[in-house]
Amino acid sequence: MAIDWGEKRIGIALSDESRVIASPFGVVRRCGSLDRDLEQISSIASQNNVSLVIFGLPVRLDGTHGPEALGVLQVADKLRQKVDIPVKTWDERLSTTAAQRILLDGDLSRSKRRGLVDKVAAAYFLQGYLDSPSGRTS
């Protein structure tokens, strides 16, 4: 399971059981309470028999961690305390840009893209993780 954590929305993607193909799953609107947001993620993970959670880490282009990345690291730590499955982070640099390009190529309107971009971005970086040596061995 991949999570694209945002200020307003949380994009979620899942892989198939063999961890070969990532697919967009859904978008959860942030409710203003971190505990409730994490409870929603935990529930989705449980319902879908998730064995690993990958948080997209918004690393800057120069490789440093800005305030957004530090916030994601804190959220990932809080989720680790709530679930009994591994929680990792993965560099999600440019995943939103790639997702927007994919949706533009699909000729979707701006309003439709807004509702899809977060889960497509999560699927994009989840696929990158699955295709990496780390994804094949975990």
Number of C-alpha atoms within 10 A of each C-alpha: 27 33 28 28 24 15 9 10 17 20 25 27 26 26 19 10 10 8 17 14 14 23 19 22 19 19 20 17 14 17 12 10 9 13 14 12 19 18 15 16 20 19 13 16 18 13 9 11 11 17 14 16 24 23 25 27 24 27 19 15 9 6 10 9 15 11 10 15 19 14 15 19 19 11 17 23 13 15 22 15 10 13 17 11 16 13 19 16 18 17 19 21 16 16 23 20 12 16 22 21 14 17 19 13 9 10 11 14 10 11 8 11 19 12 14 19 24 29 26 29 28 34 28 23 29 35 21 18 22 19 15 11 10 10 14 12 7 10
